[in-house]
C-alpha cells in the first residue's frame, strides 16, 4: 500500500472488532473534515493526506460491508483462561497484603 495510513492496513483492520471499526471510521471522518476545512482556508500543507484519509475511510467501509455479507470473518474475542485469571488475583492479593504490612510498620 503506497498511500494511506500505515497504521490502518487491511490485515490489521481484519483483527479489529466491529465496534472498533466504527470508532476508527468516526475518527477518520473527523480528520477528513478538519483537513477539508484547512484546505478551504489555505492552511493545509500536505494535500496527499486528504487522499490517504479518503482511502482509509473506503477501506473501513469495505471491511464492514464484507463482514455483513459474510465474505470476511468477524474476529473472535480473546478469552482469558480461568487459571491465568486466578493466578493474577492471588498475586494481587499478596501484593496488597505486603503493602498493608509496610504501611502498618511505618506508623
Secondary structure as the mmCIF struct_conf table of DSSP 4:
data_model
#
loop_
_struct_conf.conf_type_id
_struct_conf.id
_struct_conf.beg_label_comp_id
_struct_conf.beg_label_asym_id
_struct_conf.beg_label_seq_id
_struct_conf.end_label_comp_id
_struct_conf.end_label_asym_id
_struct_conf.end_label_seq_id
BEND BEND1 UNK A 3 UNK A 4
TURN_TY1_P TURN_TY1_P1 UNK A 6 UNK A 7
HELX_RH_AL_P HELX_RH_AL_P1 UNK A 10 UNK A 15
BEND BEND2 UNK A 16 UNK A 16
HELX_RH_AL_P HELX_RH_AL_P2 UNK A 18 UNK A 41
TURN_TY1_P TURN_TY1_P2 UNK A 42 UNK A 42
TURN_TY1_P TURN_TY1_P3 UNK A 47 UNK A 47
HELX_RH_AL_P HELX_RH_AL_P3 UNK A 48 UNK A 69
TURN_TY1_P TURN_TY1_P4 UNK A 70 UNK A 70
BEND BEND3 UNK A 71 UNK A 72
HELX_LH_PP_P HELX_LH_PP_P1 UNK A 73 UNK A 78
HELX_RH_AL_P HELX_RH_AL_P4 UNK A 82 UNK A 106
#
